[in-house]
Amino acid sequence: MARLLGAVRSASIVGPLIAIENAPGARPIYGRAPLRDQTTIAVGNERRGLSPRTLALAAETLEIPTQSRTVKTLNVAAAAAIAGWYVLHGSARQAQAARPELRRPSVFLMGRDHVEVGSSLRSAAALGFRDVLLDDRGAGWFEGSAAERREARAAARRHKNPLRIHRASADDFDRFEDVLLVLPSGSAKPLQRERLTHGRRQLIVVGSDSADLLRMAQGRVRTATLDLEPCEDPPLRLVASIVLAEIARQVGRRRRIPGKPAVRPPRYEAAVRLGAAGDVVFVDPSRLLEY
Ligand SMILES: C[S@@+](CC[C@H](N)C(=O)[O-])C[C@H]1O[C@@H](n2cnc3c(N)ncnc32)[C@H](O)[C@@H]1O
C-alpha cells in the first residue's frame, strides 16, 4: 500500500504520528488539508487494533466514518489505503443530506481474487452500501471451490454483512446513463473532482482491465483516476475501498432534523404480551442448568 501512495513502510516514527483507529474522540479522515510535511500513520492489528500506548503517542487519531450497525471496521490494509489517500490528498468534509440513499450511485466491482473481492465487499457494507454489482471473473465468489467461497465470505464478514451482491458483467454498462470507470493511476480527471451523487442511474466501476478500456472507446464510458503510483496489478481491496470511501464522503450522512430522535426506534411485527398467571414458572437461578 505504501508503494502505491508513494510512501514508505517504516518501523520508526518520522514526523508527527497519526493513529488510524475508530477510537473514542477520533476525528473523521475527511475535511483535512493535503499533507505538507513528513508524517507517519499507524494502523492496528487486525484483531486487537492499535495499542493504548500507540494511541497515547499519536498527535491525532483519525477514523473512517462507517455507516453500518453490524460491520464497523474495515480490513486493516483497506483502512490504511483510505487513510493514506485522504491524509495525502486532503478533501472537503463529508456531506450531509436529507436522503443520502437517493444520491448513492450504483457500484460495480470486478475482481479476480476471492479474498480481494471479499475484503472489498466488507468495505462496501461498512461504508453504508446496500447493493453491489459483482463480476468476479473467476474469483470464485459465486462458483468457486468450497475453500475459496469460505475464505471470500470470511473476508467479507458475511455472517454480519447484509450487502446484496448481484452477479453482473460489462454488458450491464448499457443499463446506466452515466458510467465512470475508476483507474488506480494514469492521466484522467481526479476522482475527487467527479460528482458521485447522481443516484442509481450512475455507475461507478472499479477493477476493470484493458479489455474494458477498449470497449469503453466505443461507448460513452468516462474515466477518472485515483492518482496512485503506477503498479501492475494493484489489489482490488485497496483501490475499491478508496473509491467507496470517496462515494460515501460525497453522498454524505443523513442530516439530523432538529427535535427528531437520531435513531428511529425499532418496529416489531408483534408486540410481546404478558402470559396468563398459570403459564408463568418461577425458576431459581441455581436450577437454570436443568432447563
Ligand atoms: C479490523 S481493525 C481492528 C478492529 C478492532 N479489533 C476492533 O474491533 O475495534 C484493524 C485496524 O484497521 C484500522 N481500521 C479499521 N476500520 C477502521 C475505521 N473505521 N476507522 C479507522 N481505522 C480503522 C485500524 O487501524 C484498526 O486497528
The ligand as an SDF file (V2000), in Angstrom:
LIG
                    3D

 27 29  0  0  0  0  0  0  0  0999 V2000
  -10.0280   -4.7350   11.8650 C   0  0  0  0  0  0  0  0  0  0  0  0
   -9.4150   -3.3250   12.6070 S   0  0  0  0  0  0  0  0  0  0  0  0
   -9.2620   -3.8150   14.3400 C   0  0  0  0  0  0  0  0  0  0  0  0
  -10.5720   -3.7530   14.9580 C   0  0  0  0  0  0  0  0  0  0  0  0
  -10.6020   -3.9930   16.4500 C   0  0  0  0  0  0  0  0  0  0  0  0
  -10.3530   -5.3540   16.7520 N   0  0  0  0  0  0  0  0  0  0  0  0
  -11.9870   -3.6120   16.9300 C   0  0  0  0  0  0  0  0  0  0  0  0
  -12.8310   -4.4980   16.9800 O   0  0  0  0  0  0  0  0  0  0  0  0
  -12.2310   -2.4310   17.1430 O   0  0  0  0  0  0  0  0  0  0  0  0
   -7.7270   -3.2730   12.1660 C   0  0  0  0  0  0  0  0  0  0  0  0
   -7.1990   -1.8790   12.0030 C   0  0  0  0  0  0  0  0  0  0  0  0
   -7.7430   -1.2870   10.8330 O   0  0  0  0  0  0  0  0  0  0  0  0
   -7.9130    0.1120   11.0310 C   0  0  0  0  0  0  0  0  0  0  0  0
   -9.3510    0.4130   10.9010 N   0  0  0  0  0  0  0  0  0  0  0  0
  -10.3280   -0.4360   10.5300 C   0  0  0  0  0  0  0  0  0  0  0  0
  -11.5080    0.1840   10.4630 N   0  0  0  0  0  0  0  0  0  0  0  0
  -11.2780    1.4920   10.7740 C   0  0  0  0  0  0  0  0  0  0  0  0
  -12.1140    2.6640   10.8750 C   0  0  0  0  0  0  0  0  0  0  0  0
  -13.4140    2.6220   10.6410 N   0  0  0  0  0  0  0  0  0  0  0  0
  -11.5200    3.8260   11.2080 N   0  0  0  0  0  0  0  0  0  0  0  0
  -10.1860    3.8860   11.4500 C   0  0  0  0  0  0  0  0  0  0  0  0
   -9.3660    2.8160   11.3920 N   0  0  0  0  0  0  0  0  0  0  0  0
   -9.8930    1.6350   11.0580 C   0  0  0  0  0  0  0  0  0  0  0  0
   -7.3790    0.4330   12.4140 C   0  0  0  0  0  0  0  0  0  0  0  0
   -6.0460    0.8470   12.3230 O   0  0  0  0  0  0  0  0  0  0  0  0
   -7.5100   -0.9110   13.1180 C   0  0  0  0  0  0  0  0  0  0  0  0
   -6.6010   -1.0250   14.1820 O   0  0  0  0  0  0  0  0  0  0  0  0
  1  2  1  0
  2  3  1  0
  2 10  1  0
  3  4  1  0
  4  5  1  0
  5  6  1  0
  5  7  1  0
  7  8  2  0
  7  9  1  0
 10 11  1  0
 11 12  1  0
 11 26  1  0
 12 13  1  0
 13 14  1  0
 13 24  1  0
 14 15  1  0
 14 23  1  0
 15 16  2  0
 16 17  1  0
 17 18  1  0
 17 23  2  0
 18 19  1  0
 18 20  2  0
 20 21  1  0
 21 22  2  0
 22 23  1  0
 24 25  1  0
 24 26  1  0
 26 27  1  0
M  CHG  2   2   1   9  -1
M  END
$$$$
